Each structure stands twice: as C-alpha cells, then as structure tokens.
Amino acid sequence: MSQKENYDGATAGKVLVFDESETVSFPKKFKEAMGTGKGLMVLVHKDRLIKIFPLESDKVSYLSLEIGKLTNDFLTKLSQIFKKSGLVDLLFSTGVCLRGTRCFYECYFDPEQLGVTEDELNSSLSELAGVKKVIMESVKK
C-alpha cells in the first residue's frame, strides 16, 4: 500500500486521457471533495488550464464582452451594471484579459439571480464605453 492512499493533502491529481469518446471520469474522492454531483468546467485559453467549479444547479450562463478601448473606470461601471441587474455572485470571471491582440471580460453565472431580463442586461452592457460586442448564452451540458 502506498503512503499516498491515506494522505489527505492540499491537492489531488489524476492523469486524464483525451480521446475520441469525450468522456472524462473522476475518482469518487474528487466528487466527494466537490460536495455536489454537478460542476462547471472552464478552459482558460491563455493558460491552457481547465478549472472546475461546484454547482448546485445545472443552469449556467456565459457572458463575454469584447472590449475595443479599455477605459480607466471600465470595471467600476461594469460592477455597477452587474449590481443593478442582481448579478452579484459570479461562478467564474476572467477579469479583463487578452487573447492575442483582443481584449475580453468573461464570466459564468447562475441566471436565476438576475433581477432583469437577459435582453435588459445585454442592452446595458452594450452601452458601456469600450464594449464592441456582447455575447450571452446558456452553457450546455
């Protein structure tokens, strides 16, 4: 028996095989540590890093803002729009980031928390200085 079998450290790892089946299996200990049977998997392109977040619901929305010219108060104004819309608990956010020469702000959230319609949120975000494009869609299983 290896010493690691009973070791309860700060992290856990498993080698994954990416094949044609598109199936990934997780050890029981991983599922237990997540505390739920559902998770959101996000690939962060610039880091080539996959992150998994525990979910209570399988309803998740993705929001992407492509930013043309980043202003000094962009994040302040964005936070104000989010707060007015009831969007206060994000599952994941990139913050402002670059992918190549393009600038983005992306996040994932539970759409049930919105106090406005998605169209109203989209409209408010489209009017935000510097925003070139707004994409909002449901994340599929």
JOCORQUI-V663450 format. One record per residue. PHI is phi as a letter, one per 40 degrees, with the letter a starting at -180 (NA if undefined). OMEGA is omega as a letter, one per 20 degrees, with the letter a starting at -180 (NA if undefined). NEAR is the number of other ideal C-beta (glycine too) atoms within 8 Angstrom. Layout:
BEGIN
phi:PHI omega:OMEGA near:NEAR
phi:PHI omega:OMEGA near:NEAR
END
This chain:
BEGIN
phi:NA omega:a near:3
phi:c omega:r near:4
phi:c omega:a near:6
phi:c omega:a near:5
phi:d omega:a near:6
phi:b omega:a near:5
phi:c omega:a near:6
phi:b omega:a near:3
phi:c omega:a near:5
phi:c omega:a near:2
phi:b omega:r near:4
phi:a omega:a near:8
phi:b omega:r near:4
phi:a omega:r near:7
phi:c omega:r near:4
phi:b omega:r near:5
phi:b omega:r near:4
phi:c omega:a near:3
phi:b omega:a near:4
phi:c omega:a near:3
phi:c omega:a near:4
phi:f omega:r near:4
phi:b omega:r near:4
phi:b omega:r near:5
phi:b omega:a near:4
phi:b omega:r near:7
phi:c omega:r near:8
phi:d omega:r near:6
phi:c omega:r near:7
phi:c omega:a near:10
phi:c omega:r near:9
phi:c omega:a near:7
phi:c omega:r near:7
phi:c omega:r near:9
phi:g omega:a near:5
phi:a omega:r near:8
phi:c omega:a near:3
phi:b omega:r near:9
phi:a omega:r near:9
phi:b omega:r near:12
phi:b omega:a near:7
phi:b omega:r near:10
phi:c omega:r near:7
phi:c omega:a near:10
phi:d omega:a near:6
phi:c omega:a near:7
phi:c omega:a near:5
phi:f omega:a near:6
phi:b omega:r near:6
phi:b omega:r near:7
phi:b omega:r near:8
phi:b omega:a near:9
phi:b omega:r near:10
phi:c omega:r near:9
phi:b omega:r near:11
phi:c omega:a near:5
phi:b omega:r near:8
phi:c omega:r near:6
phi:c omega:a near:8
phi:b omega:r near:14
phi:b omega:r near:13
phi:b omega:r near:12
phi:b omega:r near:12
phi:b omega:r near:11
phi:b omega:r near:13
phi:c omega:a near:10
phi:b omega:r near:13
phi:c omega:r near:7
phi:b omega:a near:6
phi:c omega:r near:7
phi:c omega:a near:8
phi:c omega:a near:3
phi:b omega:a near:6
phi:d omega:a near:14
phi:c omega:r near:8
phi:c omega:r near:7
phi:c omega:r near:11
phi:c omega:r near:12
phi:c omega:r near:8
phi:c omega:r near:8
phi:c omega:r near:12
phi:d omega:a near:9
phi:c omega:r near:9
phi:c omega:a near:8
phi:c omega:a near:12
phi:g omega:a near:9
phi:c omega:a near:11
phi:b omega:a near:6
phi:b omega:a near:7
phi:c omega:r near:8
phi:c omega:r near:11
phi:a omega:r near:10
phi:a omega:r near:8
phi:c omega:a near:10
phi:g omega:r near:6
phi:c omega:a near:10
phi:a omega:r near:10
phi:b omega:r near:8
phi:b omega:a near:7
phi:g omega:r near:4
phi:b omega:a near:3
phi:c omega:a near:7
phi:b omega:a near:9
phi:b omega:r near:13
phi:b omega:r near:13
phi:b omega:r near:11
phi:a omega:r near:11
phi:b omega:a near:15
phi:a omega:r near:12
phi:c omega:a near:10
phi:c omega:a near:10
phi:c omega:a near:6
phi:c omega:a near:10
phi:c omega:r near:11
phi:c omega:r near:5
phi:b omega:r near:9
phi:c omega:r near:6
phi:c omega:r near:9
phi:c omega:r near:6
phi:c omega:r near:9
phi:c omega:r near:14
phi:d omega:a near:10
phi:c omega:r near:8
phi:c omega:a near:12
phi:c omega:r near:13
phi:c omega:a near:8
phi:c omega:a near:6
phi:c omega:a near:12
phi:d omega:r near:7
phi:g omega:a near:10
phi:c omega:r near:13
phi:c omega:a near:6
phi:a omega:r near:7
phi:b omega:r near:10
phi:b omega:r near:7
phi:b omega:a near:10
phi:a omega:r near:6
phi:c omega:r near:8
phi:c omega:a near:8
phi:c omega:r near:3
phi:c omega:NA near:2
END
